[in-house]
Amino acid sequence: MPFFIVVILFILAIVLLCITVRVVPEARALIIERFGSYHATWRPGLHFLIPFIDHVSKHINLKEQVADFPPQPVITKDNVTMRIDSVVFFVITDPKLYAYGVDNPIAAIENLTATTLRNIIGSMDLDTTLTSRDEINTQMRSLLDVATDPWGIKVNRVELKNILPPDAIREAMEKQMKAEREKREAITLAEAKKQSAVLTAEGNKQAAILNAEADKQKTILAAEAQKEKEIREAEGRAQAIRSVKEAEAEGIRLIRQAGADDAVLKLRSLEAFASVANGRATKIIIPSDLQNMGGLLAGLKETLDTPIPEKND
C-alpha cells in the first residue's frame, strides 16, 4: 500500500474520532438530535456521536444565571407612575424543556417579569410600594417560578434594584427626609442637653451629700475631741484629789507609826487653832475635849492678842 494512502487513512481516522467523541464539561448539557428529532440529553462526561446521523442541537449552561432587566414603567394604585428595574436569579433544571419549551427564554422571562411587576404594584399605593420591597420580591419569585416551570427554569430569587418615583414626588420625599433628619437631630440635641442637666444635677447632689457628710464627720470629731478633753481634765482632777487624800492618809499613817500620844495630838490641834486664829475668822468653835486645857487656853489668848506679823516674800 502506498505511503500517501496510509497517511490519508490516518488523517481520516483522526477527523472521524474528533467528530465522534464528545466530552461534556461540568455544569453543561448538550441536546442531541437524530434525524432532526430530539434524541438525548448528554450530561458531563465522555460521549460518542454517530457522524452524519446525530448532531448537537444546543449547548446549555446549568449554572445559576442572572438576568438584569432595564427599568419598567409601572403605575401604583393611587395613579403614580414609577420606574422599577429588577434582577432575576434562575437556574435551568430541565435542558430539554429549556431547549424546546419556549423560543428565546431570556426575553420570555423579561416580559413575564414586567407583567408580574405591574400586577403587583398596581394593587399597592405609593407608600406601600416604597416600604414593601421584600414583600414584592417574595411575590414575584413565587409567581415567576410557577410560570417558568414548564420551560425547565427555576427562579431562585428576584431583587428590585431601584424604585424611581417621579421627580416631583422624589423632591418632596427628599424634603420630608431632610425634615425628619433635622427633627431627629433636634431630638438628639435635646436629649443630650437633658442628659447633661441630669448629670450636672446628680453631680451637685452628690457634692452636697459629700459636703454634708464631711461637716457631720467634722462635728462628730470635734465633739469627740471635747469629750476626750473633759474626760482627761476630770481624770486629772480625780488624780489630784486621790494624791491629796493619799498624802493625808500617808501622814496619818506616819503619825501612828511614830507612836504619837494624846498630848501630841492635842498639841497638833492647838497648832491648827493657832493657824485659824491667824486668819480672818471672828469666831472659833473649840471641841469639848479641849475645854479642860485651861493652861493652854491662856496661852491661846495671849497668842490671839499678839499682832499678826506681815509675811515677807
C-alpha positions in Angstrom: 0.0 0.0 0.0 1.5 3.3 -1.0 2.6 5.6 1.9 0.4 8.5 1.0 -2.7 6.3 1.2 -1.7 5.3 4.7 -1.3 9.0 5.6 -4.7 9.8 4.2 -6.4 7.0 6.1 -4.7 8.1 9.3 -5.9 11.7 8.8 -9.4 10.5 8.1 -9.4 8.4 11.3 -8.3 11.4 13.4 -11.0 13.5 11.8 -13.6 10.8 12.4 -12.5 10.4 16.0 -12.8 14.2 16.6 -16.3 14.2 15.1 -17.4 11.1 17.0 -16.0 11.7 20.5 -17.6 14.5 22.7 -16.6 15.5 26.2 -19.2 17.4 28.1 -17.7 19.7 30.8 -19.1 20.2 34.3 -22.3 22.3 34.7 -23.1 21.9 31.0 -25.5 19.8 29.0 -25.9 19.0 25.3 -29.1 18.4 23.4 -28.6 15.7 20.8 -31.0 15.4 17.8 -31.1 12.4 15.5 -32.5 13.0 12.0 -33.9 16.3 13.3 -35.7 14.9 16.3 -34.8 15.0 20.0 -32.6 12.0 20.8 -30.9 12.5 24.2 -29.5 15.0 26.8 -25.8 14.5 27.4 -24.6 15.3 30.9 -21.0 15.9 31.9 -18.7 13.1 30.7 -17.5 11.2 27.6 -20.0 10.6 24.8 -19.8 9.2 21.2 -21.7 10.9 18.4 -22.7 9.0 15.2 -21.4 11.1 12.3 -24.0 12.3 9.8 -26.9 10.9 11.9 -26.6 12.7 15.3 -25.8 16.3 15.8 -25.6 18.7 18.8 -28.6 20.9 18.8 -27.9 23.2 21.9 -25.3 23.8 24.5 -27.0 24.6 27.8 -25.4 26.3 30.8 -26.6 24.6 34.1 -25.0 27.2 36.4 -27.2 29.8 38.2 -27.7 32.8 35.8 -28.5 36.4 36.4 -30.8 38.4 34.2 -30.6 42.1 34.8 -33.6 43.9 33.2 -33.9 47.6 32.5 -36.4 49.8 34.4 -40.0 49.1 33.6 -42.8 51.8 34.0 -45.5 50.8 36.4 -48.5 52.6 37.9 -49.4 52.3 41.6 -52.9 52.0 42.9 -53.0 55.8 43.6 -52.0 56.5 39.9 -48.4 57.4 40.4 -46.1 56.3 37.6 -42.9 54.8 38.7 -39.9 53.1 37.1 -38.6 49.9 38.6 -35.7 47.7 37.5 -35.3 44.2 38.6 -32.8 41.3 38.7 -33.8 37.7 38.3 -31.6 34.8 39.5 -32.5 31.5 37.9 -31.1 28.1 37.0 -32.0 25.6 34.3 -33.3 22.4 35.8 -34.5 20.6 32.6 -32.4 21.1 29.5 -34.9 19.5 27.2 -37.8 21.8 28.3 -35.5 24.8 28.2 -34.5 23.9 24.6 -38.0 23.2 23.3 -40.3 24.9 25.7 -40.1 28.5 24.6 -38.3 30.5 22.0 -35.7 32.9 23.5 -36.3 32.0 27.2 -34.5 35.2 28.5 -36.8 37.5 26.6 -39.7 35.5 27.8 -38.6 35.9 31.4 -38.1 39.6 30.9 -41.7 40.1 29.6 -43.1 37.8 32.3 -41.2 39.8 35.0 -42.6 43.1 33.7 -46.1 41.8 33.6 -45.9 40.3 37.1 -44.4 43.5 38.4 -47.2 45.7 37.0 -49.8 43.4 38.5 -48.3 43.5 42.0 -47.5 47.3 42.0 -51.0 48.0 40.7 -52.5 46.7 43.9 -50.4 48.9 46.1 -50.2 52.6 46.8 -47.0 54.7 46.6 -46.2 54.5 50.3 -46.8 50.7 50.5 -44.6 50.2 47.4 -41.7 52.1 48.9 -41.9 50.2 52.1 -42.7 46.7 50.9 -39.7 45.8 48.8 -39.2 42.4 50.5 -42.8 41.5 50.1 -42.7 42.4 46.4 -39.6 40.3 45.9 -41.2 37.3 47.5 -44.4 37.6 45.5 -42.5 38.0 42.2 -40.2 35.0 42.9 -43.2 32.8 43.7 -45.2 33.8 40.6 -42.2 33.7 38.2 -41.2 30.2 39.5 -44.6 28.8 38.7 -44.8 30.5 35.3 -41.3 29.3 34.2 -41.5 25.7 35.4 -42.9 24.5 32.0 -39.7 26.0 30.4 -37.4 23.9 32.7 -36.4 27.0 34.6 -36.4 27.5 38.4 -36.4 31.1 39.7 -34.3 31.2 42.9 -34.9 34.9 43.8 -35.9 38.3 42.5 -34.5 41.6 43.6 -35.8 45.1 42.9 -32.7 47.2 42.3 -34.2 50.7 42.2 -37.7 52.2 42.7 -37.8 55.6 41.0 -40.9 57.7 41.6 -41.5 60.9 39.6 -39.2 63.9 40.1 -41.7 66.0 41.9 -42.5 63.2 44.3 -38.8 62.4 44.8 -38.1 66.0 45.6 -41.0 66.0 48.1 -39.6 62.8 49.6 -36.2 64.3 49.9 -37.5 67.4 51.7 -39.5 65.1 54.0 -36.5 63.0 54.8 -34.4 66.2 55.4 -37.1 67.4 57.8 -37.1 64.1 59.5 -33.3 64.2 59.9 -33.4 67.7 61.3 -36.2 66.6 63.7 -34.2 63.6 64.8 -31.1 65.9 65.2 -33.1 68.3 67.3 -34.4 65.5 69.5 -30.9 64.1 69.9 -29.6 67.5 70.9 -32.5 68.0 73.4 -31.9 64.6 74.8 -28.1 65.3 75.1 -28.9 68.6 76.9 -31.4 66.9 79.2 -28.8 64.2 80.0 -26.2 66.8 80.7 -28.5 68.7 83.0 -29.4 65.5 84.8 -25.7 64.6 85.2 -24.9 68.1 86.5 -27.8 67.9 89.0 -26.6 64.5 90.1 -23.1 65.8 90.5 -24.3 68.8 92.5 -26.4 66.5 94.7 -23.5 64.1 95.2 -21.2 67.1 96.1 -23.8 68.4 98.6 -24.1 65.0 100.2 -20.4 64.7 100.4 -20.1 68.2 102.0 -22.8 67.3 104.5 -21.1 64.1 105.3 -17.8 66.0 105.8 -19.5 68.6 108.1 -21.1 65.8 110.1 -17.9 64.0 110.4 -16.1 67.2 111.4 -18.8 67.9 114.1 -18.5 64.3 115.4 -14.8 64.6 115.6 -14.9 67.9 117.4 -17.5 66.6 119.9 -15.4 63.5 120.5 -12.3 65.7 121.0 -14.2 67.9 123.5 -15.4 64.8 125.3 -11.9 63.4 125.4 -10.6 66.7 126.8 -13.3 66.8 129.5 -12.6 63.2 130.4 -8.9 63.9 130.7 -9.5 67.0 132.8 -11.8 65.1 135.1 -9.3 62.3 135.3 -6.6 64.9 136.2 -8.8 66.4 139.0 -9.7 63.0 140.3 -6.0 62.1 140.3 -5.1 65.3 142.2 -7.8 64.5 144.8 -6.5 61.0 145.1 -3.0 62.3 145.5 -4.1 64.7 148.3 -6.1 62.0 150.1 -3.2 59.6 149.7 -0.8 62.2 151.2 -3.2 62.8 154.1 -3.6 59.1 154.7 0.2 58.7 154.5 0.6 61.5 157.1 -1.8 59.9 159.5 -0.1 56.6 158.9 3.3 58.0 159.7 2.0 59.7 162.9 0.6 56.5 164.1 3.8 54.7 163.3 5.7 57.3 165.3 3.6 56.4 168.4 2.2 59.9 169.0 0.1 60.0 172.3 -2.9 62.2 173.1 -0.7 65.1 174.2 0.9 65.2 170.8 -2.5 65.1 169.1 -3.8 67.8 171.3 -0.7 69.9 170.5 -1.4 69.4 166.8 -5.0 70.5 167.4 -3.7 73.6 169.2 -1.4 74.4 166.3 -4.4 74.1 164.0 -6.4 76.5 166.0 -3.5 78.9 166.1 -3.4 78.7 162.4 -7.1 79.5 162.2 -6.6 82.4 164.6 -4.0 83.9 162.3 -6.8 84.2 159.6 -9.7 86.5 159.3 -12.2 84.3 161.4 -14.0 86.2 164.2 -15.5 83.1 165.8 -13.8 79.9 166.8 -15.6 76.7 167.9 -13.5 74.7 170.3 -14.2 70.9 170.6 -15.3 69.7 174.0 -12.3 67.6 174.6 -10.2 70.7 174.7 -12.2 72.5 177.4 -10.0 71.0 180.2 -6.9 72.5 178.8 -7.1 75.7 180.9 -3.5 76.5 180.7 -3.4 76.1 177.0 -6.4 78.5 176.7 -4.5 81.2 178.4 -1.6 80.7 176.1 -4.1 80.7 173.2 -5.5 84.0 174.4 -2.0 85.5 174.6 -1.4 84.3 171.0 -4.6 86.0 169.8 -3.7 89.3 171.4 -0.3 89.3 169.6 -0.4 91.3 166.3 -0.1 89.3 163.1 3.3 89.8 161.5 3.4 90.7 157.9 4.6 88.0 155.5 7.7 88.8 153.7 8.1 87.5 150.1 
